[in-house]
Amino acid sequence: MSAPAANASLLSRIEDLRKIPTIPAVLAPLLRYLQRPAEQMDMHEVTSMISQDKSLTAQCLQMANSPLFGKWQKIDSLKGAIVGLGMQRVSDIVTCCGILNLSPKDTAGVDPVAFWEHSLGCALLCRHFARKICYSDPGKAYLAGLLHDIGIIVNLWTLPDEFSTAFEGAREQGSPLCEAELAVLGFTHCESGHLLAKKWELSADLCDVISLHHSRYESSAYAPLVAVVAISDLLCRMSGLGYGFMEKREVNILEESGFASLSQECPALKDFDWARLTFELDSYMDEVHTLVHAIYRK
């Protein structure tokens, strides 16, 4: 079979997304609500929405009572858990719980904990970075960062053997995963993720983030958001919060695709302290390890 024919065959397989689980029905409206400013949220409304999903309720209670988060007094109500954890952490927990277990049982040699640590780390850094540069919607940046690599989940479900070959090649060579995918599959998790984003009926800006974060995305109507995610993704991977291996390359953030459009959107980027952001990333890494391990390795 020729290379183009083989690639077409693989693409046809990833288009069958029936085996991939759907996200909980309550998650989408809950996430939209939790992205509001704190003063616009009602505790009773949040409690009511979370209580509709037993697994999310149980997870919030487990986290609220976990010594990992400094809680030593027994909390036995969902409202008490939300008060104890705080709205932002509740948002992080329900988001993670909603999509964390989408990974198949057979992960083709890919450590799912490392994958989700990268996704959550990117989400937290996106939100932090967006606030620092006065980007208009830090909440959307967080969600975009969390979902940017969902194409990897598609590849794990539909092409486990081929994706495993690509992943091992990237790990052995210390190269970007997308380059290894392109060499082995003929496409990357960006294309796979775009299919799933369409199935989930995600918004157009999230679809662009998922499909373009490794591309030349300056012409996108949502280039600033894609740039926030692409830069945060790169910083995480270069700081050891990648897919379980270090990439052997040098990067210059200022030369990244879309940086100019982000600078136009956010003038504060002109005098941005990149060294400080890299230093602050260390604290996020600790938070990410704690949260993902508490949820995934329960």
C-alpha positions as CSV (number, residue, x, y, z in Angstrom):
1,M,0.0,0.0,0.0
2,S,1.4,3.4,-0.9
3,A,2.0,6.0,1.7
4,P,-1.0,8.2,0.7
5,A,-3.3,5.2,0.6
6,A,-2.1,4.1,4.0
7,N,-2.6,7.6,5.4
8,A,-6.1,7.7,4.0
9,S,-6.8,4.3,5.6
10,L,-5.7,5.5,9.0
11,L,-7.7,8.7,8.6
12,S,-10.8,6.7,7.9
13,R,-10.3,4.8,11.1
14,I,-10.1,7.8,13.3
15,E,-13.3,9.1,11.8
16,D,-15.1,6.3,13.6
17,L,-15.4,7.9,17.0
18,R,-18.2,5.7,18.4
19,K,-16.0,3.8,20.8
20,I,-14.8,7.0,22.5
21,P,-16.8,7.8,25.7
22,T,-18.8,11.0,25.8
23,I,-18.3,13.7,28.4
24,P,-20.8,13.8,31.2
25,A,-24.0,15.7,30.2
26,V,-23.7,18.0,33.2
27,L,-20.1,19.0,32.5
28,A,-20.6,21.5,29.6
29,P,-23.1,23.8,31.4
30,L,-21.2,23.4,34.7
31,L,-18.0,24.5,33.1
32,R,-19.6,27.5,31.4
33,Y,-21.0,28.5,34.7
34,L,-17.8,28.1,36.6
35,Q,-15.9,30.4,34.2
36,R,-18.0,33.3,35.4
37,P,-16.4,35.9,37.7
38,A,-16.6,34.8,41.3
39,E,-19.1,37.6,42.2
40,Q,-21.5,36.4,39.6
41,M,-21.7,32.8,40.9
42,D,-24.2,31.4,43.3
43,M,-23.1,28.7,45.7
44,H,-26.6,27.0,45.6
45,E,-26.6,26.9,41.8
46,V,-23.1,25.3,41.7
47,T,-24.1,22.8,44.4
48,S,-27.3,21.9,42.4
49,M,-25.4,21.4,39.2
50,I,-22.7,19.2,40.6
51,S,-25.2,17.1,42.6
52,Q,-26.7,15.9,39.3
53,D,-23.6,13.8,38.7
54,K,-22.9,11.2,41.4
55,S,-19.3,10.7,40.4
56,L,-18.5,14.4,40.4
57,T,-20.2,14.7,43.8
58,A,-18.2,11.8,45.2
59,Q,-14.9,13.2,43.8
60,C,-15.5,16.7,45.3
61,L,-16.1,15.1,48.7
62,Q,-13.1,12.9,48.4
63,M,-10.9,15.9,47.5
64,A,-12.4,18.0,50.3
65,N,-11.4,15.4,52.8
66,S,-8.0,14.6,51.4
67,P,-4.9,15.5,53.5
68,L,-3.3,16.3,50.1
69,F,-5.2,19.6,50.3
70,G,-4.7,20.2,53.9
71,K,-8.1,19.1,55.0
72,W,-8.2,17.3,58.4
73,Q,-11.8,18.0,59.5
74,K,-14.5,15.6,58.2
75,I,-16.6,17.2,55.4
76,D,-19.8,15.3,54.7
77,S,-21.8,17.6,52.4
78,L,-21.3,18.8,48.9
79,K,-21.8,22.4,49.8
80,G,-19.2,22.1,52.6
81,A,-16.8,20.6,50.0
82,I,-17.3,23.5,47.7
83,V,-16.8,26.0,50.4
84,G,-13.7,24.2,51.7
85,L,-12.1,23.8,48.3
86,G,-13.0,27.1,46.8
87,M,-14.6,27.8,43.4
88,Q,-11.4,27.7,41.4
89,R,-10.3,24.4,42.7
90,V,-13.8,22.9,42.3
91,S,-13.7,24.0,38.7
92,D,-10.3,22.3,38.2
93,I,-11.6,19.1,39.9
94,V,-14.9,18.8,38.0
95,T,-13.1,19.5,34.7
96,C,-10.5,16.9,35.3
97,C,-13.0,14.3,36.6
98,G,-15.2,14.9,33.6
99,I,-12.6,14.1,31.0
100,L,-9.8,12.4,32.9
101,N,-11.1,8.9,32.5
102,L,-11.7,9.2,28.7
103,S,-8.3,7.3,28.2
104,P,-8.7,3.7,27.1
105,K,-7.5,0.9,29.5
106,D,-4.8,0.0,26.9
107,T,-2.8,3.1,26.5
108,A,-0.2,1.7,24.1
109,G,2.8,2.4,26.4
110,V,1.7,6.0,27.0
111,D,1.5,7.0,30.7
112,P,-2.0,8.5,31.0
113,V,-1.0,10.3,34.2
114,A,1.8,12.1,32.4
115,F,-0.6,13.0,29.6
116,W,-3.2,14.5,32.0
117,E,-0.5,16.2,34.0
118,H,0.5,18.0,30.8
119,S,-3.0,18.9,29.9
120,L,-3.9,20.2,33.4
121,G,-0.5,22.0,33.7
122,C,-1.1,23.7,30.3
123,A,-4.6,24.7,31.4
124,L,-3.4,26.3,34.7
125,L,-0.6,28.1,32.9
126,C,-2.9,29.3,30.2
127,R,-5.2,30.9,32.8
128,H,-2.3,32.4,34.7
129,F,-0.5,33.7,31.5
130,A,-3.8,35.1,30.2
131,R,-4.4,37.0,33.4
132,K,-0.8,38.3,33.4
133,I,-1.1,39.8,29.9
134,C,-4.7,41.0,30.4
135,Y,-6.2,38.6,27.9
136,S,-9.9,39.1,27.8
137,D,-11.1,35.6,28.8
138,P,-8.7,33.6,31.2
139,G,-11.5,31.1,31.8
140,K,-11.7,30.2,28.1
141,A,-7.9,30.0,28.0
142,Y,-8.0,27.5,30.8
143,L,-10.6,25.3,29.1
144,A,-8.7,25.5,25.8
145,G,-5.5,24.5,27.4
146,L,-7.1,21.5,29.1
147,L,-8.6,20.3,25.8
148,H,-5.9,21.1,23.3
149,D,-4.5,17.6,23.1
150,I,-7.7,15.6,23.0
151,G,-6.6,14.2,19.7
152,I,-4.1,12.0,21.5
153,I,-7.1,10.3,23.2
154,V,-8.6,9.7,19.7
155,N,-5.3,8.2,18.5
156,L,-5.1,6.0,21.6
157,W,-8.6,4.7,21.0
158,T,-8.5,4.2,17.3
159,L,-4.9,3.7,16.3
160,P,-3.1,2.2,19.4
161,D,-0.4,0.3,17.6
162,E,0.5,3.0,15.1
163,F,0.3,5.7,17.7
164,S,2.5,3.7,20.1
165,T,5.2,3.5,17.3
166,A,5.0,7.3,16.9
167,F,5.2,7.9,20.6
168,E,8.2,5.6,21.1
169,G,10.0,7.3,18.2
170,A,9.4,10.7,19.7
171,R,10.6,9.5,23.1
172,E,13.7,7.9,21.8
173,Q,14.7,10.9,19.7
174,G,13.5,13.6,22.1
175,S,11.5,15.1,19.2
176,P,8.0,16.8,19.3
177,L,5.2,14.2,19.3
178,C,3.5,15.9,16.4
179,E,6.6,15.4,14.2
180,A,6.7,11.7,15.0
181,E,3.0,11.4,14.4
182,L,3.3,13.1,11.0
183,A,6.1,10.7,10.1
184,V,4.3,7.5,11.1
185,L,0.6,8.4,10.6
186,G,0.7,11.1,8.0
187,F,-1.2,13.4,10.3
188,T,-1.1,14.6,13.9
189,H,-3.3,14.6,17.0
190,C,-4.5,18.1,15.8
191,E,-6.5,16.5,13.0
192,S,-7.7,13.7,15.2
193,G,-8.7,16.2,17.9
194,H,-10.6,18.4,15.5
195,L,-12.9,15.4,14.6
196,L,-13.7,14.8,18.3
197,A,-14.2,18.5,18.9
198,K,-16.8,18.6,16.1
199,K,-18.5,15.5,17.5
200,W,-18.7,17.1,21.0
201,E,-20.0,20.4,19.3
202,L,-17.3,22.5,20.9
203,S,-17.2,26.2,20.1
204,A,-15.3,27.4,17.0
205,D,-12.5,29.0,19.0
206,L,-11.9,25.7,20.9
207,C,-11.9,23.8,17.6
208,D,-9.3,26.2,16.2
209,V,-7.1,25.7,19.3
210,I,-7.3,21.9,19.1
211,S,-6.6,21.8,15.3
212,L,-4.1,24.6,15.0
213,H,-1.9,24.8,18.1
214,H,1.0,23.2,16.2
215,S,0.4,25.0,12.9
216,R,0.8,28.5,11.4
217,Y,-2.4,29.9,12.8
218,E,-2.0,33.6,12.2
219,S,-5.0,33.7,9.8
220,S,-7.3,32.1,12.4
221,A,-10.1,34.4,13.7
222,Y,-9.0,33.2,17.2
223,A,-5.3,33.5,16.7
224,P,-4.7,35.2,20.1
225,L,-6.4,32.3,22.0
226,V,-4.5,29.7,20.0
227,A,-1.3,31.6,20.7
228,V,-1.9,31.6,24.5
229,V,-2.4,27.8,24.4
230,A,0.5,27.2,22.0
231,I,3.0,29.2,24.1
232,S,1.8,27.6,27.4
233,D,1.9,24.2,25.8
234,L,5.5,24.8,24.7
235,L,6.6,26.2,28.1
236,C,5.2,23.1,29.9
237,R,6.9,20.7,27.5
238,M,10.2,22.6,27.8
239,S,9.9,22.6,31.6
240,G,9.5,18.8,32.0
241,L,5.7,18.8,32.1
242,G,5.3,17.1,28.8
243,Y,4.3,13.5,27.9
244,G,6.9,11.8,30.1
245,F,10.0,12.6,28.2
246,M,12.1,15.8,27.5
247,E,12.3,17.2,24.0
248,K,15.8,18.0,22.7
249,R,15.5,21.4,21.1
250,E,15.9,25.1,21.6
251,V,13.0,27.5,21.3
252,N,12.4,31.2,21.1
253,I,9.0,32.1,22.3
254,L,9.2,35.5,20.6
255,E,9.5,33.8,17.2
256,E,6.6,31.4,17.7
257,S,3.7,31.4,15.2
258,G,0.9,33.9,16.2
259,F,3.0,35.8,18.7
260,A,2.6,39.0,16.8
261,S,-1.2,38.7,16.8
262,L,-1.2,38.0,20.5
263,S,0.9,41.1,21.0
264,Q,-1.6,43.2,19.2
265,E,-4.4,41.8,21.3
266,C,-2.5,42.2,24.6
267,P,-0.2,45.2,24.7
268,A,1.0,44.1,28.2
269,L,3.0,41.3,26.4
270,K,5.5,43.9,25.2
271,D,7.1,44.2,28.6
272,F,6.3,40.7,29.9
273,D,8.7,39.0,32.3
274,W,9.2,35.6,30.8
275,A,11.8,34.5,33.4
276,R,9.3,35.1,36.2
277,L,6.6,33.1,34.4
278,T,9.0,30.2,34.0
279,F,9.8,30.4,37.7
280,E,6.1,30.5,38.6
281,L,5.5,27.4,36.5
282,D,7.3,25.4,39.2
283,S,4.6,26.0,41.7
284,Y,2.0,24.9,39.2
285,M,3.8,21.7,38.6
286,D,3.4,20.8,42.3
287,E,-0.3,21.5,42.1
288,V,-0.7,19.5,39.0
289,H,1.1,16.4,40.3
290,T,-1.1,16.5,43.4
291,L,-4.4,16.9,41.7
292,V,-3.9,14.5,38.8
293,H,-2.4,11.7,41.0
294,A,-5.2,12.2,43.6
295,I,-7.9,11.8,40.9
296,Y,-6.2,9.2,38.5
297,R,-4.4,7.0,40.9
298,K,-7.2,6.6,43.5
